[in-house]
Amino acid sequence: MFLGRLPFAEHITELRRRLKVVLVSFLIILLVVMLAPVNPLHSIQDPYEYINLSFLTGTVVAAFLGQVRAYLVPKGWQLIAAQGIGEGMEIYFVASIVLALAVEMPILAYETYKFVDPALKEDERKLVYPFVTSAAILFVVGLLFGYYVLAKFLVIALAPFLQAAGISFFIDAASFYYVVFLIIVATGVSFTSPVFVYTLIRLQIIEADFFSKNRVIIWFLIWVVTGLFLTPDGGPLLDVVIFIPITTMVELAVWLGRRSVRGKPPRADARPKYVCPSCGATSDKPVLFCEKCGKSMA
């Protein structure tokens, strides 16, 4: 069954169902990372921790925040709650969302692909698992690159300016963590873009020549997006650090996509034929009445 033959209401129903799966799974993952202890045995031995909420210091999120502090906060810097007593709770919740997104990515990729699955030919459906796997792997690679390279480089690049200006290293904790989280998530998302580029070309939705002919514009857009969202306050050098790998992966995806469709007929030539049950006439588009004999196509 093809998407073009489904009523619009059925598209909305299917989309709603897919979004429900994504939302419910995300909420479940979010609760797990927020509440799951790193050492479940310790929590079982001391259940009082769940009454006074002290178990929160031993959860997966707490361990993640501790790792961020140990790796990214230079010696002598102090993180303070400049925005009030509730700042710690906000940071904890945002960090939980970041971790939940990292785990949710394969599910999101799978549901996205399955939504368009009815419009695919049999051989194209075989792309679902490579698509989901590649998107998940590149998302994780992007997270790691954003954390271990971009975020660290940002701290190293800004520290000398704070020293030169004679500014004390008392940093607002929320501002620090939110910039780090933004870099990590945005880099993870941007690293998945080559998967979508390749898939669009492979499914012949967009031609590879589109990317080749508009290469300069696409590069410029990548530069603008990375400069605005991925490297806040990092300077042009940090922009280059993230711009080069993303553009390289996009160009590789275009090259692979071009090779994958080489020798194949245009997708328009492979569209389904709608056959009139009365006269046998065919049509490339869904119609209510036959264009030849005028009788119902149903």
VENLIN-V310632 format. One record per residue. N is the residue number from 1. RES is the residue in three letters. OMEGA is omega in degrees with one decimal (* if undefined). NEAR is the number of other ideal C-beta (glycine too) atoms within 8 Angstrom. Layout:
# VENLIN-V310632
n:N res:RES omega:OMEGA near:NEAR
n:N res:RES omega:OMEGA near:NEAR
This chain:
# VENLIN-V310632
n:1 res:MET omega:-175.2 near:4
n:2 res:PHE omega:-177.1 near:8
n:3 res:LEU omega:-178.0 near:8
n:4 res:GLY omega:-177.9 near:7
n:5 res:ARG omega:179.8 near:7
n:6 res:LEU omega:175.1 near:11
n:7 res:PRO omega:-178.1 near:5
n:8 res:PHE omega:-179.5 near:6
n:9 res:ALA omega:179.6 near:6
n:10 res:GLU omega:175.1 near:8
n:11 res:HIS omega:-179.2 near:10
n:12 res:ILE omega:178.7 near:8
n:13 res:THR omega:179.0 near:8
n:14 res:GLU omega:178.3 near:10
n:15 res:LEU omega:179.3 near:9
n:16 res:ARG omega:179.6 near:8
n:17 res:ARG omega:179.0 near:8
n:18 res:ARG omega:179.5 near:12
n:19 res:LEU omega:177.6 near:9
n:20 res:LYS omega:177.7 near:8
n:21 res:VAL omega:-179.9 near:10
n:22 res:VAL omega:-177.2 near:12
n:23 res:LEU omega:-178.0 near:8
n:24 res:VAL omega:179.3 near:8
n:25 res:SER omega:178.6 near:10
n:26 res:PHE omega:-179.9 near:12
n:27 res:LEU omega:178.1 near:8
n:28 res:ILE omega:178.9 near:8
n:29 res:ILE omega:179.8 near:11
n:30 res:LEU omega:179.2 near:11
n:31 res:LEU omega:-179.3 near:8
n:32 res:VAL omega:-177.3 near:9
n:33 res:VAL omega:178.8 near:14
n:34 res:MET omega:-170.3 near:11
n:35 res:LEU omega:-175.5 near:7
n:36 res:ALA omega:178.0 near:9
n:37 res:PRO omega:175.6 near:11
n:38 res:VAL omega:179.0 near:8
n:39 res:ASN omega:-177.1 near:7
n:40 res:PRO omega:-178.0 near:7
n:41 res:LEU omega:179.9 near:6
n:42 res:HIS omega:-179.5 near:9
n:43 res:SER omega:178.3 near:13
n:44 res:ILE omega:-179.6 near:7
n:45 res:GLN omega:-178.9 near:5
n:46 res:ASP omega:-177.3 near:7
n:47 res:PRO omega:179.2 near:7
n:48 res:TYR omega:178.9 near:6
n:49 res:GLU omega:-179.1 near:11
n:50 res:TYR omega:178.4 near:7
n:51 res:ILE omega:-179.6 near:6
n:52 res:ASN omega:177.2 near:5
n:53 res:LEU omega:178.6 near:7
n:54 res:SER omega:177.9 near:6
n:55 res:PHE omega:-179.2 near:10
n:56 res:LEU omega:179.6 near:8
n:57 res:THR omega:-178.7 near:6
n:58 res:GLY omega:-178.4 near:12
n:59 res:THR omega:178.3 near:14
n:60 res:VAL omega:-179.8 near:11
n:61 res:VAL omega:179.0 near:12
n:62 res:ALA omega:177.5 near:12
n:63 res:ALA omega:177.8 near:10
n:64 res:PHE omega:178.8 near:10
n:65 res:LEU omega:177.1 near:12
n:66 res:GLY omega:177.8 near:8
n:67 res:GLN omega:178.1 near:8
n:68 res:VAL omega:179.3 near:12
n:69 res:ARG omega:-176.5 near:9
n:70 res:ALA omega:-175.0 near:7
n:71 res:TYR omega:-170.3 near:9
n:72 res:LEU omega:-177.3 near:9
n:73 res:VAL omega:-179.5 near:11
n:74 res:PRO omega:177.8 near:7
n:75 res:LYS omega:-179.3 near:3
n:76 res:GLY omega:176.7 near:5
n:77 res:TRP omega:178.3 near:9
n:78 res:GLN omega:175.3 near:7
n:79 res:LEU omega:-177.2 near:9
n:80 res:ILE omega:177.9 near:8
n:81 res:ALA omega:-175.5 near:10
n:82 res:ALA omega:-174.9 near:8
n:83 res:GLN omega:175.9 near:7
n:84 res:GLY omega:-173.3 near:5
n:85 res:ILE omega:-179.3 near:5
n:86 res:GLY omega:-176.4 near:7
n:87 res:GLU omega:-180.0 near:12
n:88 res:GLY omega:179.2 near:9
n:89 res:MET omega:178.6 near:7
n:90 res:GLU omega:179.9 near:9
n:91 res:ILE omega:-179.7 near:12
n:92 res:TYR omega:-177.4 near:13
n:93 res:PHE omega:179.8 near:9
n:94 res:VAL omega:177.4 near:11
n:95 res:ALA omega:177.7 near:13
n:96 res:SER omega:178.6 near:12
n:97 res:ILE omega:179.6 near:9
n:98 res:VAL omega:179.4 near:11
n:99 res:LEU omega:179.8 near:12
n:100 res:ALA omega:177.4 near:12
n:101 res:LEU omega:179.9 near:11
n:102 res:ALA omega:179.9 near:11
n:103 res:VAL omega:-175.9 near:8
n:104 res:GLU omega:-171.2 near:12
n:105 res:MET omega:178.4 near:14
n:106 res:PRO omega:179.1 near:10
n:107 res:ILE omega:178.6 near:11
n:108 res:LEU omega:179.5 near:9
n:109 res:ALA omega:-179.0 near:13
n:110 res:TYR omega:-178.7 near:10
n:111 res:GLU omega:176.8 near:12
n:112 res:THR omega:-179.0 near:9
n:113 res:TYR omega:-178.9 near:12
n:114 res:LYS omega:178.0 near:9
n:115 res:PHE omega:-179.9 near:9
n:116 res:VAL omega:-177.0 near:9
n:117 res:ASP omega:-179.8 near:9
n:118 res:PRO omega:-178.9 near:8
n:119 res:ALA omega:-174.1 near:7
n:120 res:LEU omega:172.7 near:10
n:121 res:LYS omega:-173.8 near:6
n:122 res:GLU omega:-179.0 near:6
n:123 res:ASP omega:179.3 near:5
n:124 res:GLU omega:179.1 near:9
n:125 res:ARG omega:178.5 near:9
n:126 res:LYS omega:-179.5 near:8
n:127 res:LEU omega:-171.0 near:12
n:128 res:VAL omega:-176.3 near:11
n:129 res:TYR omega:172.3 near:7
n:130 res:PRO omega:179.6 near:8
n:131 res:PHE omega:-178.8 near:12
n:132 res:VAL omega:-178.8 near:12
n:133 res:THR omega:-179.0 near:9
n:134 res:SER omega:179.7 near:9
n:135 res:ALA omega:-179.4 near:14
n:136 res:ALA omega:-178.9 near:11
n:137 res:ILE omega:-179.4 near:8
n:138 res:LEU omega:177.2 near:13
n:139 res:PHE omega:178.4 near:14
n:140 res:VAL omega:177.4 near:11
n:141 res:VAL omega:177.3 near:9
n:142 res:GLY omega:176.5 near:14
n:143 res:LEU omega:-178.7 near:13
n:144 res:LEU omega:178.9 near:8
n:145 res:PHE omega:178.6 near:12
n:146 res:GLY omega:-177.3 near:16
n:147 res:TYR omega:-172.5 near:14
n:148 res:TYR omega:-176.8 near:8
n:149 res:VAL omega:-172.5 near:9
n:150 res:LEU omega:-178.1 near:16
n:151 res:ALA omega:178.8 near:14
n:152 res:LYS omega:179.4 near:11
n:153 res:PHE omega:179.5 near:11
n:154 res:LEU omega:179.8 near:15
n:155 res:VAL omega:-179.9 near:11
n:156 res:ILE omega:-177.2 near:7
n:157 res:ALA omega:-175.7 near:11
n:158 res:LEU omega:-176.4 near:10
n:159 res:ALA omega:-179.8 near:9
n:160 res:PRO omega:-179.8 near:7
n:161 res:PHE omega:175.3 near:7
n:162 res:LEU omega:178.0 near:9
n:163 res:GLN omega:-179.1 near:8
n:164 res:ALA omega:-179.5 near:6
n:165 res:ALA omega:179.8 near:6
n:166 res:GLY omega:-178.0 near:4
n:167 res:ILE omega:177.8 near:6
n:168 res:SER omega:-176.0 near:3
n:169 res:PHE omega:171.8 near:9
n:170 res:PHE omega:-171.2 near:6
n:171 res:ILE omega:175.7 near:11
n:172 res:ASP omega:-173.8 near:10
n:173 res:ALA omega:-178.0 near:13
n:174 res:ALA omega:179.3 near:12
n:175 res:SER omega:-179.9 near:9
n:176 res:PHE omega:-176.9 near:11
n:177 res:TYR omega:-176.6 near:13
n:178 res:TYR omega:175.9 near:9
n:179 res:VAL omega:178.7 near:12
n:180 res:VAL omega:-180.0 near:12
n:181 res:PHE omega:179.0 near:11
n:182 res:LEU omega:179.7 near:11
n:183 res:ILE omega:-176.7 near:16
n:184 res:ILE omega:-175.9 near:13
n:185 res:VAL omega:-177.9 near:12
n:186 res:ALA omega:177.8 near:11
n:187 res:THR omega:177.0 near:15
n:188 res:GLY omega:179.0 near:16
n:189 res:VAL omega:-177.4 near:10
n:190 res:SER omega:179.8 near:13
n:191 res:PHE omega:177.6 near:15
n:192 res:THR omega:-176.6 near:14
n:193 res:SER omega:178.6 near:12
n:194 res:PRO omega:178.6 near:12
n:195 res:VAL omega:179.8 near:12
n:196 res:PHE omega:177.9 near:9
n:197 res:VAL omega:-180.0 near:13
n:198 res:TYR omega:-177.8 near:13
n:199 res:THR omega:178.7 near:10
n:200 res:LEU omega:178.0 near:10
n:201 res:ILE omega:-178.3 near:18
n:202 res:ARG omega:178.6 near:11
n:203 res:LEU omega:177.8 near:10
n:204 res:GLN omega:173.4 near:10
n:205 res:ILE omega:174.9 near:6
n:206 res:ILE omega:179.4 near:8
n:207 res:GLU omega:178.8 near:6
n:208 res:ALA omega:179.8 near:11
n:209 res:ASP omega:178.0 near:6
n:210 res:PHE omega:179.9 near:8
n:211 res:PHE omega:-179.7 near:13
n:212 res:SER omega:-177.9 near:8
n:213 res:LYS omega:-178.1 near:6
n:214 res:ASN omega:-174.7 near:8
n:215 res:ARG omega:-177.1 near:8
n:216 res:VAL omega:-180.0 near:6
n:217 res:ILE omega:-179.6 near:7
n:218 res:ILE omega:177.5 near:10
n:219 res:TRP omega:179.7 near:9
n:220 res:PHE omega:179.2 near:8
n:221 res:LEU omega:177.1 near:8
n:222 res:ILE omega:178.9 near:12
n:223 res:TRP omega:-179.6 near:10
n:224 res:VAL omega:-178.1 near:8
n:225 res:VAL omega:179.8 near:10
n:226 res:THR omega:179.9 near:14
n:227 res:GLY omega:-176.8 near:9
n:228 res:LEU omega:-169.4 near:7
n:229 res:PHE omega:-174.5 near:8
n:230 res:LEU omega:-173.8 near:15
n:231 res:THR omega:179.0 near:14
n:232 res:PRO omega:177.0 near:10
n:233 res:ASP omega:-177.7 near:7
n:234 res:GLY omega:179.3 near:12
n:235 res:GLY omega:-176.6 near:8
n:236 res:PRO omega:-179.4 near:5
n:237 res:LEU omega:178.3 near:8
n:238 res:LEU omega:175.5 near:13
n:239 res:ASP omega:-179.8 near:13
n:240 res:VAL omega:-178.0 near:8
n:241 res:VAL omega:-179.4 near:11
n:242 res:ILE omega:-177.7 near:14
n:243 res:PHE omega:-174.8 near:11
n:244 res:ILE omega:-178.9 near:8
n:245 res:PRO omega:-178.9 near:9
n:246 res:ILE omega:180.0 near:13
n:247 res:THR omega:178.0 near:10
n:248 res:THR omega:179.9 near:8
n:249 res:MET omega:177.9 near:12
n:250 res:VAL omega:178.6 near:14
n:251 res:GLU omega:177.1 near:8
n:252 res:LEU omega:178.8 near:9
n:253 res:ALA omega:177.9 near:14
n:254 res:VAL omega:-179.6 near:14
n:255 res:TRP omega:178.5 near:8
n:256 res:LEU omega:178.6 near:9
n:257 res:GLY omega:178.6 near:14
n:258 res:ARG omega:179.4 near:10
n:259 res:ARG omega:-176.3 near:7
n:260 res:SER omega:-178.3 near:9
n:261 res:VAL omega:-179.1 near:11
n:262 res:ARG omega:179.2 near:6
n:263 res:GLY omega:179.9 near:3
n:264 res:LYS omega:177.7 near:6
n:265 res:PRO omega:176.6 near:5
n:266 res:PRO omega:-177.2 near:7
n:267 res:ARG omega:-178.6 near:9
n:268 res:ALA omega:-179.9 near:5
n:269 res:ASP omega:-176.9 near:6
n:270 res:ALA omega:-179.7 near:7
n:271 res:ARG omega:-177.3 near:7
n:272 res:PRO omega:176.5 near:5
n:273 res:LYS omega:176.9 near:7
n:274 res:TYR omega:-171.9 near:11
n:275 res:VAL omega:177.0 near:7
n:276 res:CYS omega:-179.0 near:14
n:277 res:PRO omega:-177.1 near:4
n:278 res:SER omega:-175.0 near:8
n:279 res:CYS omega:178.1 near:8
n:280 res:GLY omega:178.0 near:6
n:281 res:ALA omega:-178.2 near:10
n:282 res:THR omega:177.9 near:8
n:283 res:SER omega:179.2 near:12
n:284 res:ASP omega:-177.4 near:6
n:285 res:LYS omega:-179.9 near:6
n:286 res:PRO omega:178.0 near:7
n:287 res:VAL omega:-179.6 near:9
n:288 res:LEU omega:-177.6 near:5
n:289 res:PHE omega:-179.6 near:8
n:290 res:CYS omega:180.0 near:14
n:291 res:GLU omega:-177.5 near:7
n:292 res:LYS omega:-176.8 near:7
n:293 res:CYS omega:177.0 near:8
n:294 res:GLY omega:-179.5 near:6
n:295 res:LYS omega:-176.6 near:9
n:296 res:SER omega:177.9 near:7
n:297 res:MET omega:-177.1 near:12
n:298 res:ALA omega:* near:3
